[in-house]
Every structure is written in C-alpha cells, then in structure tokens.
C-alpha cells in the first residue's frame, strides 16, 4: 500500500512538473518524425497481465518492408534513447497501476510465453521504470542474466535496495551505459527455434 502510494505521488508530480518538457519533446517528434508521437506496444506486467506501454516514438516509418531499425532511427531518436527520454511517458503507466517506479522491466508477451516456471517469478511484482537488472548492465546482459537479477531483487526487495537502485539509475543516466548490446544489437530472449533472435524493442 505504501509503495503504491509513493508510485502514484511521484508519477503525478513527475508528470505535472515535466509537462512543458514532455510537450516540447512531443512537438519535436511531430516535426521530425511525423505522427504518431507515441509508440505503444503490448507488454506483460503483474502476473503476466498484458498492458499497452507508452513511449515516445524514436523511429521513422519504414521506407520499405523489413527496413532495419538502425536505418530508421535518426540522430534525434538516438538522442532520446541515450538519455532514456523516450521512457518518460511510462509515468502514465505508473499512475494507472500497470507499472511501478522500481521493478523488472516489462517484456514482450511472446518472450514470457517461453519462460520457465522459475523465470515466471519475474512477474510476481509490477514491472518498473528502472530495476536491479537495469542498473546492473541493462542491454549488455543476456535475458537469462537479467531475469536472474530481477528475481534476486524480488527476494531481497527493501527500501535500502530501492534507494540503491535509484542512486545507480542516476549514475547510469549520466554515463549512458548499457543502452545497446554488443555490436549495437540488443539480445532477444533465447527460444529453441531461434537462438540468435534479436530484441525488436530498444529497451
């Protein structure tokens, strides 16, 4: 109850204080990339329940079917990702109760479909804007490594650990580490029929 109250308070104040900044980013996206300004995607949250995550759009429309994401991402989009500014609309998801400030990052339902019983423990709490795996390597880690870190967080969750995560999140924001995986490609969740699959989402 206390954790949820803090989530609501911080998300509401954050949206209020950053509203002019968010509108400026939205206007810049509209000018440079066109519409829509927001990118929405289904993600798995608490107990595997799906919800629509909100992000600022960072890629232009495909010039042809199957055009690589890297070719579709202009410098402006890379800038938004580098400082995680594309994630700010997720404060709305926090306000709605679909996410928390701290927790495992919400992942794609098709990845969750391949979770083992142990890995499904990652869904025991609300997903977060930042989390233990995020500040421990982010996209430089494989998905199995991230999941183990998220489960470790769930087992050890405390105010002290949350404060440590927030501190490391600020440091990571300044250093901009782990945004992309090795070779500029984010690793996807390994499945039997596609061990080298890459992640369609930049985060």
PyMOL commands that place a pseudoatom at each C-alpha (Angstrom):
pseudoatom trace, name=CA, resn=UNK, resi=1, chain=A, elem=C, hetatm=0, pos=[0.000, 0.000, 0.000]
pseudoatom trace, name=CA, resn=UNK, resi=2, chain=A, elem=C, hetatm=0, pos=[2.805, 2.417, 0.902]
pseudoatom trace, name=CA, resn=UNK, resi=3, chain=A, elem=C, hetatm=0, pos=[4.780, 1.504, -2.214]
pseudoatom trace, name=CA, resn=UNK, resi=4, chain=A, elem=C, hetatm=0, pos=[1.743, 2.098, -4.416]
pseudoatom trace, name=CA, resn=UNK, resi=5, chain=A, elem=C, hetatm=0, pos=[1.041, 5.439, -2.743]
pseudoatom trace, name=CA, resn=UNK, resi=6, chain=A, elem=C, hetatm=0, pos=[4.622, 6.536, -3.420]
pseudoatom trace, name=CA, resn=UNK, resi=7, chain=A, elem=C, hetatm=0, pos=[4.299, 5.413, -7.044]
pseudoatom trace, name=CA, resn=UNK, resi=8, chain=A, elem=C, hetatm=0, pos=[1.132, 7.465, -7.541]
pseudoatom trace, name=CA, resn=UNK, resi=9, chain=A, elem=C, hetatm=0, pos=[2.537, 10.533, -5.823]
pseudoatom trace, name=CA, resn=UNK, resi=10, chain=A, elem=C, hetatm=0, pos=[5.861, 10.520, -7.714]
pseudoatom trace, name=CA, resn=UNK, resi=11, chain=A, elem=C, hetatm=0, pos=[4.219, 9.762, -11.075]
pseudoatom trace, name=CA, resn=UNK, resi=12, chain=A, elem=C, hetatm=0, pos=[1.603, 12.503, -10.643]
pseudoatom trace, name=CA, resn=UNK, resi=13, chain=A, elem=C, hetatm=0, pos=[4.144, 15.112, -9.534]
pseudoatom trace, name=CA, resn=UNK, resi=14, chain=A, elem=C, hetatm=0, pos=[6.584, 13.995, -12.218]
pseudoatom trace, name=CA, resn=UNK, resi=15, chain=A, elem=C, hetatm=0, pos=[4.013, 14.341, -14.989]
pseudoatom trace, name=CA, resn=UNK, resi=16, chain=A, elem=C, hetatm=0, pos=[2.929, 17.737, -13.676]
pseudoatom trace, name=CA, resn=UNK, resi=17, chain=A, elem=C, hetatm=0, pos=[6.443, 19.153, -13.369]
pseudoatom trace, name=CA, resn=UNK, resi=18, chain=A, elem=C, hetatm=0, pos=[7.682, 17.789, -16.682]
pseudoatom trace, name=CA, resn=UNK, resi=19, chain=A, elem=C, hetatm=0, pos=[4.553, 18.601, -18.700]
pseudoatom trace, name=CA, resn=UNK, resi=20, chain=A, elem=C, hetatm=0, pos=[6.131, 21.541, -20.591]
pseudoatom trace, name=CA, resn=UNK, resi=21, chain=A, elem=C, hetatm=0, pos=[9.214, 19.429, -21.326]
pseudoatom trace, name=CA, resn=UNK, resi=22, chain=A, elem=C, hetatm=0, pos=[7.096, 16.487, -22.486]
pseudoatom trace, name=CA, resn=UNK, resi=23, chain=A, elem=C, hetatm=0, pos=[5.100, 18.748, -24.772]
pseudoatom trace, name=CA, resn=UNK, resi=24, chain=A, elem=C, hetatm=0, pos=[8.333, 20.106, -26.241]
pseudoatom trace, name=CA, resn=UNK, resi=25, chain=A, elem=C, hetatm=0, pos=[9.590, 16.598, -26.962]
pseudoatom trace, name=CA, resn=UNK, resi=26, chain=A, elem=C, hetatm=0, pos=[6.235, 15.668, -28.491]
pseudoatom trace, name=CA, resn=UNK, resi=27, chain=A, elem=C, hetatm=0, pos=[6.324, 18.731, -30.741]
pseudoatom trace, name=CA, resn=UNK, resi=28, chain=A, elem=C, hetatm=0, pos=[9.880, 17.904, -31.849]
pseudoatom trace, name=CA, resn=UNK, resi=29, chain=A, elem=C, hetatm=0, pos=[8.882, 14.313, -32.660]
pseudoatom trace, name=CA, resn=UNK, resi=30, chain=A, elem=C, hetatm=0, pos=[5.863, 15.544, -34.613]
pseudoatom trace, name=CA, resn=UNK, resi=31, chain=A, elem=C, hetatm=0, pos=[8.107, 17.884, -36.602]
pseudoatom trace, name=CA, resn=UNK, resi=32, chain=A, elem=C, hetatm=0, pos=[10.977, 15.461, -37.255]
pseudoatom trace, name=CA, resn=UNK, resi=33, chain=A, elem=C, hetatm=0, pos=[9.289, 12.057, -37.417]
pseudoatom trace, name=CA, resn=UNK, resi=34, chain=A, elem=C, hetatm=0, pos=[5.630, 12.824, -38.057]
pseudoatom trace, name=CA, resn=UNK, resi=35, chain=A, elem=C, hetatm=0, pos=[2.778, 11.017, -36.367]
pseudoatom trace, name=CA, resn=UNK, resi=36, chain=A, elem=C, hetatm=0, pos=[2.100, 9.177, -34.187]
pseudoatom trace, name=CA, resn=UNK, resi=37, chain=A, elem=C, hetatm=0, pos=[4.132, 10.863, -31.463]
pseudoatom trace, name=CA, resn=UNK, resi=38, chain=A, elem=C, hetatm=0, pos=[3.720, 7.962, -29.028]
pseudoatom trace, name=CA, resn=UNK, resi=39, chain=A, elem=C, hetatm=0, pos=[4.824, 4.389, -29.591]
pseudoatom trace, name=CA, resn=UNK, resi=40, chain=A, elem=C, hetatm=0, pos=[2.578, 1.789, -27.969]
pseudoatom trace, name=CA, resn=UNK, resi=41, chain=A, elem=C, hetatm=0, pos=[3.345, -1.885, -27.527]
pseudoatom trace, name=CA, resn=UNK, resi=42, chain=A, elem=C, hetatm=0, pos=[1.809, -4.748, -25.590]
pseudoatom trace, name=CA, resn=UNK, resi=43, chain=A, elem=C, hetatm=0, pos=[3.899, -5.839, -22.628]
pseudoatom trace, name=CA, resn=UNK, resi=44, chain=A, elem=C, hetatm=0, pos=[3.444, -8.371, -19.824]
pseudoatom trace, name=CA, resn=UNK, resi=45, chain=A, elem=C, hetatm=0, pos=[3.016, -6.982, -16.337]
pseudoatom trace, name=CA, resn=UNK, resi=46, chain=A, elem=C, hetatm=0, pos=[1.981, -8.241, -12.908]
pseudoatom trace, name=CA, resn=UNK, resi=47, chain=A, elem=C, hetatm=0, pos=[1.013, -11.937, -13.053]
pseudoatom trace, name=CA, resn=UNK, resi=48, chain=A, elem=C, hetatm=0, pos=[1.501, -11.844, -16.828]
pseudoatom trace, name=CA, resn=UNK, resi=49, chain=A, elem=C, hetatm=0, pos=[-1.404, -9.460, -17.449]
pseudoatom trace, name=CA, resn=UNK, resi=50, chain=A, elem=C, hetatm=0, pos=[-0.867, -7.543, -20.682]
pseudoatom trace, name=CA, resn=UNK, resi=51, chain=A, elem=C, hetatm=0, pos=[-1.000, -3.762, -20.948]
pseudoatom trace, name=CA, resn=UNK, resi=52, chain=A, elem=C, hetatm=0, pos=[-0.093, -1.115, -23.505]
pseudoatom trace, name=CA, resn=UNK, resi=53, chain=A, elem=C, hetatm=0, pos=[3.212, 0.553, -22.674]
pseudoatom trace, name=CA, resn=UNK, resi=54, chain=A, elem=C, hetatm=0, pos=[3.745, 4.190, -23.709]
pseudoatom trace, name=CA, resn=UNK, resi=55, chain=A, elem=C, hetatm=0, pos=[6.990, 5.558, -25.127]
pseudoatom trace, name=CA, resn=UNK, resi=56, chain=A, elem=C, hetatm=0, pos=[7.961, 8.489, -27.244]
pseudoatom trace, name=CA, resn=UNK, resi=57, chain=A, elem=C, hetatm=0, pos=[8.469, 7.404, -30.814]
pseudoatom trace, name=CA, resn=UNK, resi=58, chain=A, elem=C, hetatm=0, pos=[12.155, 7.303, -31.854]
pseudoatom trace, name=CA, resn=UNK, resi=59, chain=A, elem=C, hetatm=0, pos=[11.997, 5.701, -35.313]
pseudoatom trace, name=CA, resn=UNK, resi=60, chain=A, elem=C, hetatm=0, pos=[10.557, 6.932, -38.587]
pseudoatom trace, name=CA, resn=UNK, resi=61, chain=A, elem=C, hetatm=0, pos=[8.178, 4.826, -40.663]
pseudoatom trace, name=CA, resn=UNK, resi=62, chain=A, elem=C, hetatm=0, pos=[9.643, 2.030, -42.806]
pseudoatom trace, name=CA, resn=UNK, resi=63, chain=A, elem=C, hetatm=0, pos=[10.814, 3.132, -46.259]
pseudoatom trace, name=CA, resn=UNK, resi=64, chain=A, elem=C, hetatm=0, pos=[10.319, -0.500, -47.346]
pseudoatom trace, name=CA, resn=UNK, resi=65, chain=A, elem=C, hetatm=0, pos=[9.139, -3.680, -45.584]
pseudoatom trace, name=CA, resn=UNK, resi=66, chain=A, elem=C, hetatm=0, pos=[11.777, -5.083, -43.287]
pseudoatom trace, name=CA, resn=UNK, resi=67, chain=A, elem=C, hetatm=0, pos=[13.966, -1.974, -43.214]
pseudoatom trace, name=CA, resn=UNK, resi=68, chain=A, elem=C, hetatm=0, pos=[16.472, -2.358, -40.310]
pseudoatom trace, name=CA, resn=UNK, resi=69, chain=A, elem=C, hetatm=0, pos=[15.706, -0.431, -37.129]
pseudoatom trace, name=CA, resn=UNK, resi=70, chain=A, elem=C, hetatm=0, pos=[19.152, 1.196, -37.191]
pseudoatom trace, name=CA, resn=UNK, resi=71, chain=A, elem=C, hetatm=0, pos=[18.442, 2.758, -40.574]
pseudoatom trace, name=CA, resn=UNK, resi=72, chain=A, elem=C, hetatm=0, pos=[15.075, 4.039, -39.332]
pseudoatom trace, name=CA, resn=UNK, resi=73, chain=A, elem=C, hetatm=0, pos=[16.477, 5.726, -36.218]
pseudoatom trace, name=CA, resn=UNK, resi=74, chain=A, elem=C, hetatm=0, pos=[17.648, 9.308, -36.864]
pseudoatom trace, name=CA, resn=UNK, resi=75, chain=A, elem=C, hetatm=0, pos=[20.122, 11.124, -34.580]
pseudoatom trace, name=CA, resn=UNK, resi=76, chain=A, elem=C, hetatm=0, pos=[17.186, 12.772, -32.796]
pseudoatom trace, name=CA, resn=UNK, resi=77, chain=A, elem=C, hetatm=0, pos=[15.758, 9.359, -31.928]
pseudoatom trace, name=CA, resn=UNK, resi=78, chain=A, elem=C, hetatm=0, pos=[19.145, 8.126, -30.750]
pseudoatom trace, name=CA, resn=UNK, resi=79, chain=A, elem=C, hetatm=0, pos=[19.414, 11.189, -28.519]
pseudoatom trace, name=CA, resn=UNK, resi=80, chain=A, elem=C, hetatm=0, pos=[16.062, 10.432, -26.886]
pseudoatom trace, name=CA, resn=UNK, resi=81, chain=A, elem=C, hetatm=0, pos=[17.149, 6.845, -26.248]
pseudoatom trace, name=CA, resn=UNK, resi=82, chain=A, elem=C, hetatm=0, pos=[20.605, 7.821, -24.990]
pseudoatom trace, name=CA, resn=UNK, resi=83, chain=A, elem=C, hetatm=0, pos=[19.065, 9.824, -22.151]
pseudoatom trace, name=CA, resn=UNK, resi=84, chain=A, elem=C, hetatm=0, pos=[16.037, 7.474, -21.778]
pseudoatom trace, name=CA, resn=UNK, resi=85, chain=A, elem=C, hetatm=0, pos=[13.737, 10.421, -22.535]
pseudoatom trace, name=CA, resn=UNK, resi=86, chain=A, elem=C, hetatm=0, pos=[11.592, 8.130, -24.675]
pseudoatom trace, name=CA, resn=UNK, resi=87, chain=A, elem=C, hetatm=0, pos=[10.637, 6.312, -21.458]
pseudoatom trace, name=CA, resn=UNK, resi=88, chain=A, elem=C, hetatm=0, pos=[9.091, 9.337, -19.715]
pseudoatom trace, name=CA, resn=UNK, resi=89, chain=A, elem=C, hetatm=0, pos=[5.503, 8.668, -20.886]
pseudoatom trace, name=CA, resn=UNK, resi=90, chain=A, elem=C, hetatm=0, pos=[5.617, 5.493, -18.799]
pseudoatom trace, name=CA, resn=UNK, resi=91, chain=A, elem=C, hetatm=0, pos=[4.898, 7.678, -15.783]
pseudoatom trace, name=CA, resn=UNK, resi=92, chain=A, elem=C, hetatm=0, pos=[1.333, 7.429, -17.101]
pseudoatom trace, name=CA, resn=UNK, resi=93, chain=A, elem=C, hetatm=0, pos=[1.570, 3.622, -16.876]
pseudoatom trace, name=CA, resn=UNK, resi=94, chain=A, elem=C, hetatm=0, pos=[2.764, 4.016, -13.276]
pseudoatom trace, name=CA, resn=UNK, resi=95, chain=A, elem=C, hetatm=0, pos=[-0.163, 6.299, -12.499]
pseudoatom trace, name=CA, resn=UNK, resi=96, chain=A, elem=C, hetatm=0, pos=[-2.583, 3.733, -13.949]
pseudoatom trace, name=CA, resn=UNK, resi=97, chain=A, elem=C, hetatm=0, pos=[-1.149, 0.996, -11.750]
pseudoatom trace, name=CA, resn=UNK, resi=98, chain=A, elem=C, hetatm=0, pos=[0.282, -1.032, -14.632]
pseudoatom trace, name=CA, resn=UNK, resi=99, chain=A, elem=C, hetatm=0, pos=[3.856, -0.260, -13.618]
pseudoatom trace, name=CA, resn=UNK, resi=100, chain=A, elem=C, hetatm=0, pos=[5.847, 0.785, -10.565]
pseudoatom trace, name=CA, resn=UNK, resi=101, chain=A, elem=C, hetatm=0, pos=[8.821, 3.098, -10.229]
pseudoatom trace, name=CA, resn=UNK, resi=102, chain=A, elem=C, hetatm=0, pos=[11.132, 0.160, -9.461]
pseudoatom trace, name=CA, resn=UNK, resi=103, chain=A, elem=C, hetatm=0, pos=[10.789, -3.399, -10.678]
pseudoatom trace, name=CA, resn=UNK, resi=104, chain=A, elem=C, hetatm=0, pos=[11.665, -5.689, -13.591]
pseudoatom trace, name=CA, resn=UNK, resi=105, chain=A, elem=C, hetatm=0, pos=[11.336, -4.012, -16.969]
pseudoatom trace, name=CA, resn=UNK, resi=106, chain=A, elem=C, hetatm=0, pos=[8.105, -5.097, -18.706]
pseudoatom trace, name=CA, resn=UNK, resi=107, chain=A, elem=C, hetatm=0, pos=[8.814, -7.529, -21.516]
pseudoatom trace, name=CA, resn=UNK, resi=108, chain=A, elem=C, hetatm=0, pos=[7.053, -8.825, -24.608]
pseudoatom trace, name=CA, resn=UNK, resi=109, chain=A, elem=C, hetatm=0, pos=[4.284, -11.449, -24.189]
pseudoatom trace, name=CA, resn=UNK, resi=110, chain=A, elem=C, hetatm=0, pos=[5.923, -13.676, -26.806]
pseudoatom trace, name=CA, resn=UNK, resi=111, chain=A, elem=C, hetatm=0, pos=[9.034, -13.801, -24.628]
pseudoatom trace, name=CA, resn=UNK, resi=112, chain=A, elem=C, hetatm=0, pos=[7.021, -14.541, -21.487]
pseudoatom trace, name=CA, resn=UNK, resi=113, chain=A, elem=C, hetatm=0, pos=[5.452, -17.485, -23.338]
pseudoatom trace, name=CA, resn=UNK, resi=114, chain=A, elem=C, hetatm=0, pos=[8.883, -19.160, -23.244]
pseudoatom trace, name=CA, resn=UNK, resi=115, chain=A, elem=C, hetatm=0, pos=[9.590, -18.501, -19.557]
pseudoatom trace, name=CA, resn=UNK, resi=116, chain=A, elem=C, hetatm=0, pos=[10.276, -21.472, -17.321]
pseudoatom trace, name=CA, resn=UNK, resi=117, chain=A, elem=C, hetatm=0, pos=[8.342, -21.798, -14.065]
pseudoatom trace, name=CA, resn=UNK, resi=118, chain=A, elem=C, hetatm=0, pos=[11.304, -20.238, -12.273]
pseudoatom trace, name=CA, resn=UNK, resi=119, chain=A, elem=C, hetatm=0, pos=[11.549, -17.351, -14.736]
pseudoatom trace, name=CA, resn=UNK, resi=120, chain=A, elem=C, hetatm=0, pos=[7.845, -16.576, -14.321]
pseudoatom trace, name=CA, resn=UNK, resi=121, chain=A, elem=C, hetatm=0, pos=[8.694, -15.412, -10.808]
pseudoatom trace, name=CA, resn=UNK, resi=122, chain=A, elem=C, hetatm=0, pos=[9.753, -12.212, -12.571]
pseudoatom trace, name=CA, resn=UNK, resi=123, chain=A, elem=C, hetatm=0, pos=[6.029, -11.470, -12.940]
pseudoatom trace, name=CA, resn=UNK, resi=124, chain=A, elem=C, hetatm=0, pos=[5.308, -11.566, -9.190]
pseudoatom trace, name=CA, resn=UNK, resi=125, chain=A, elem=C, hetatm=0, pos=[5.511, -7.771, -8.879]
pseudoatom trace, name=CA, resn=UNK, resi=126, chain=A, elem=C, hetatm=0, pos=[4.632, -4.833, -11.095]
pseudoatom trace, name=CA, resn=UNK, resi=127, chain=A, elem=C, hetatm=0, pos=[7.230, -4.031, -13.761]
pseudoatom trace, name=CA, resn=UNK, resi=128, chain=A, elem=C, hetatm=0, pos=[9.211, -0.853, -13.201]
pseudoatom trace, name=CA, resn=UNK, resi=129, chain=A, elem=C, hetatm=0, pos=[10.682, 2.186, -14.890]
pseudoatom trace, name=CA, resn=UNK, resi=130, chain=A, elem=C, hetatm=0, pos=[14.044, 1.070, -13.542]
pseudoatom trace, name=CA, resn=UNK, resi=131, chain=A, elem=C, hetatm=0, pos=[15.225, -2.026, -11.746]
pseudoatom trace, name=CA, resn=UNK, resi=132, chain=A, elem=C, hetatm=0, pos=[18.114, -4.097, -10.455]
pseudoatom trace, name=CA, resn=UNK, resi=133, chain=A, elem=C, hetatm=0, pos=[18.864, -5.601, -13.866]
pseudoatom trace, name=CA, resn=UNK, resi=134, chain=A, elem=C, hetatm=0, pos=[18.666, -2.158, -15.473]
pseudoatom trace, name=CA, resn=UNK, resi=135, chain=A, elem=C, hetatm=0, pos=[21.364, -0.738, -13.219]
pseudoatom trace, name=CA, resn=UNK, resi=136, chain=A, elem=C, hetatm=0, pos=[23.489, -3.907, -13.357]
pseudoatom trace, name=CA, resn=UNK, resi=137, chain=A, elem=C, hetatm=0, pos=[24.177, -3.947, -17.071]
pseudoatom trace, name=CA, resn=UNK, resi=138, chain=A, elem=C, hetatm=0, pos=[20.903, -3.299, -18.868]
pseudoatom trace, name=CA, resn=UNK, resi=139, chain=A, elem=C, hetatm=0, pos=[21.095, -4.434, -22.512]
pseudoatom trace, name=CA, resn=UNK, resi=140, chain=A, elem=C, hetatm=0, pos=[24.708, -5.554, -22.199]
pseudoatom trace, name=CA, resn=UNK, resi=141, chain=A, elem=C, hetatm=0, pos=[23.311, -8.562, -20.284]
pseudoatom trace, name=CA, resn=UNK, resi=142, chain=A, elem=C, hetatm=0, pos=[21.587, -11.581, -21.781]
pseudoatom trace, name=CA, resn=UNK, resi=143, chain=A, elem=C, hetatm=0, pos=[17.916, -12.056, -20.992]
pseudoatom trace, name=CA, resn=UNK, resi=144, chain=A, elem=C, hetatm=0, pos=[18.545, -15.045, -18.680]
pseudoatom trace, name=CA, resn=UNK, resi=145, chain=A, elem=C, hetatm=0, pos=[21.046, -12.909, -16.736]
pseudoatom trace, name=CA, resn=UNK, resi=146, chain=A, elem=C, hetatm=0, pos=[18.560, -10.047, -16.453]
pseudoatom trace, name=CA, resn=UNK, resi=147, chain=A, elem=C, hetatm=0, pos=[15.802, -12.361, -15.283]
pseudoatom trace, name=CA, resn=UNK, resi=148, chain=A, elem=C, hetatm=0, pos=[18.005, -13.826, -12.538]
pseudoatom trace, name=CA, resn=UNK, resi=149, chain=A, elem=C, hetatm=0, pos=[18.848, -10.325, -11.317]
pseudoatom trace, name=CA, resn=UNK, resi=150, chain=A, elem=C, hetatm=0, pos=[15.154, -9.380, -11.311]
pseudoatom trace, name=CA, resn=UNK, resi=151, chain=A, elem=C, hetatm=0, pos=[14.254, -12.479, -9.279]
pseudoatom trace, name=CA, resn=UNK, resi=152, chain=A, elem=C, hetatm=0, pos=[17.080, -11.689, -6.859]
pseudoatom trace, name=CA, resn=UNK, resi=153, chain=A, elem=C, hetatm=0, pos=[15.583, -8.204, -6.450]
pseudoatom trace, name=CA, resn=UNK, resi=154, chain=A, elem=C, hetatm=0, pos=[12.155, -9.661, -5.703]
pseudoatom trace, name=CA, resn=UNK, resi=155, chain=A, elem=C, hetatm=0, pos=[13.658, -11.878, -2.994]
pseudoatom trace, name=CA, resn=UNK, resi=156, chain=A, elem=C, hetatm=0, pos=[15.645, -9.005, -1.431]
pseudoatom trace, name=CA, resn=UNK, resi=157, chain=A, elem=C, hetatm=0, pos=[13.285, -6.081, -2.043]
pseudoatom trace, name=CA, resn=UNK, resi=158, chain=A, elem=C, hetatm=0, pos=[13.638, -3.378, 0.597]
pseudoatom trace, name=CA, resn=UNK, resi=159, chain=A, elem=C, hetatm=0, pos=[13.739, 0.388, 0.968]
pseudoatom trace, name=CA, resn=UNK, resi=160, chain=A, elem=C, hetatm=0, pos=[17.540, 0.305, 1.170]
pseudoatom trace, name=CA, resn=UNK, resi=161, chain=A, elem=C, hetatm=0, pos=[17.809, -1.659, -2.085]
pseudoatom trace, name=CA, resn=UNK, resi=162, chain=A, elem=C, hetatm=0, pos=[15.313, 0.643, -3.807]
pseudoatom trace, name=CA, resn=UNK, resi=163, chain=A, elem=C, hetatm=0, pos=[17.349, 3.690, -2.792]
pseudoatom trace, name=CA, resn=UNK, resi=164, chain=A, elem=C, hetatm=0, pos=[20.490, 2.000, -4.091]
pseudoatom trace, name=CA, resn=UNK, resi=165, chain=A, elem=C, hetatm=0, pos=[18.778, 1.330, -7.426]
pseudoatom trace, name=CA, resn=UNK, resi=166, chain=A, elem=C, hetatm=0, pos=[17.650, 4.949, -7.692]
pseudoatom trace, name=CA, resn=UNK, resi=167, chain=A, elem=C, hetatm=0, pos=[21.184, 6.147, -6.971]
pseudoatom trace, name=CA, resn=UNK, resi=168, chain=A, elem=C, hetatm=0, pos=[22.645, 3.845, -9.628]
pseudoatom trace, name=CA, resn=UNK, resi=169, chain=A, elem=C, hetatm=0, pos=[19.911, 4.866, -12.079]
pseudoatom trace, name=CA, resn=UNK, resi=170, chain=A, elem=C, hetatm=0, pos=[21.031, 8.493, -11.823]
pseudoatom trace, name=CA, resn=UNK, resi=171, chain=A, elem=C, hetatm=0, pos=[24.662, 7.451, -12.350]
pseudoatom trace, name=CA, resn=UNK, resi=172, chain=A, elem=C, hetatm=0, pos=[23.675, 5.332, -15.353]
pseudoatom trace, name=CA, resn=UNK, resi=173, chain=A, elem=C, hetatm=0, pos=[21.703, 8.227, -16.798]
pseudoatom trace, name=CA, resn=UNK, resi=174, chain=A, elem=C, hetatm=0, pos=[24.811, 10.414, -16.673]
pseudoatom trace, name=CA, resn=UNK, resi=175, chain=A, elem=C, hetatm=0, pos=[27.147, 7.750, -18.103]
pseudoatom trace, name=CA, resn=UNK, resi=176, chain=A, elem=C, hetatm=0, pos=[24.609, 6.337, -20.609]
pseudoatom trace, name=CA, resn=UNK, resi=177, chain=A, elem=C, hetatm=0, pos=[25.912, 2.784, -20.260]
pseudoatom trace, name=CA, resn=UNK, resi=178, chain=A, elem=C, hetatm=0, pos=[24.260, -0.438, -21.411]
pseudoatom trace, name=CA, resn=UNK, resi=179, chain=A, elem=C, hetatm=0, pos=[21.757, 1.238, -23.743]
pseudoatom trace, name=CA, resn=UNK, resi=180, chain=A, elem=C, hetatm=0, pos=[22.645, -1.156, -26.564]
pseudoatom trace, name=CA, resn=UNK, resi=181, chain=A, elem=C, hetatm=0, pos=[24.027, -4.670, -26.510]
pseudoatom trace, name=CA, resn=UNK, resi=182, chain=A, elem=C, hetatm=0, pos=[27.219, -5.912, -28.111]
pseudoatom trace, name=CA, resn=UNK, resi=183, chain=A, elem=C, hetatm=0, pos=[27.593, -4.704, -31.695]
pseudoatom trace, name=CA, resn=UNK, resi=184, chain=A, elem=C, hetatm=0, pos=[24.746, -2.232, -31.219]
pseudoatom trace, name=CA, resn=UNK, resi=185, chain=A, elem=C, hetatm=0, pos=[22.132, -5.015, -31.140]
pseudoatom trace, name=CA, resn=UNK, resi=186, chain=A, elem=C, hetatm=0, pos=[20.001, -5.792, -28.101]
pseudoatom trace, name=CA, resn=UNK, resi=187, chain=A, elem=C, hetatm=0, pos=[19.860, -9.513, -27.313]
pseudoatom trace, name=CA, resn=UNK, resi=188, chain=A, elem=C, hetatm=0, pos=[16.463, -11.121, -27.627]
pseudoatom trace, name=CA, resn=UNK, resi=189, chain=A, elem=C, hetatm=0, pos=[15.039, -13.804, -25.370]
pseudoatom trace, name=CA, resn=UNK, resi=190, chain=A, elem=C, hetatm=0, pos=[16.516, -17.149, -26.483]
pseudoatom trace, name=CA, resn=UNK, resi=191, chain=A, elem=C, hetatm=0, pos=[13.935, -19.620, -27.776]
pseudoatom trace, name=CA, resn=UNK, resi=192, chain=A, elem=C, hetatm=0, pos=[14.644, -23.121, -29.123]
pseudoatom trace, name=CA, resn=UNK, resi=193, chain=A, elem=C, hetatm=0, pos=[13.871, -22.334, -32.753]
pseudoatom trace, name=CA, resn=UNK, resi=194, chain=A, elem=C, hetatm=0, pos=[15.726, -19.005, -32.848]
pseudoatom trace, name=CA, resn=UNK, resi=195, chain=A, elem=C, hetatm=0, pos=[18.757, -18.853, -30.519]
pseudoatom trace, name=CA, resn=UNK, resi=196, chain=A, elem=C, hetatm=0, pos=[20.132, -15.679, -32.111]
pseudoatom trace, name=CA, resn=UNK, resi=197, chain=A, elem=C, hetatm=0, pos=[16.910, -13.715, -32.219]
pseudoatom trace, name=CA, resn=UNK, resi=198, chain=A, elem=C, hetatm=0, pos=[17.320, -10.007, -31.509]
pseudoatom trace, name=CA, resn=UNK, resi=199, chain=A, elem=C, hetatm=0, pos=[15.022, -7.845, -29.465]
pseudoatom trace, name=CA, resn=UNK, resi=200, chain=A, elem=C, hetatm=0, pos=[12.525, -5.765, -31.542]
pseudoatom trace, name=CA, resn=UNK, resi=201, chain=A, elem=C, hetatm=0, pos=[12.360, -3.208, -28.758]
pseudoatom trace, name=CA, resn=UNK, resi=202, chain=A, elem=C, hetatm=0, pos=[15.283, -0.872, -27.979]
pseudoatom trace, name=CA, resn=UNK, resi=203, chain=A, elem=C, hetatm=0, pos=[14.619, -1.176, -24.245]
for i in range(1, 203): cmd.bond("trace and resi %d" % i, "trace and resi %d" % (i + 1))
show_as sticks, trace
zoom trace
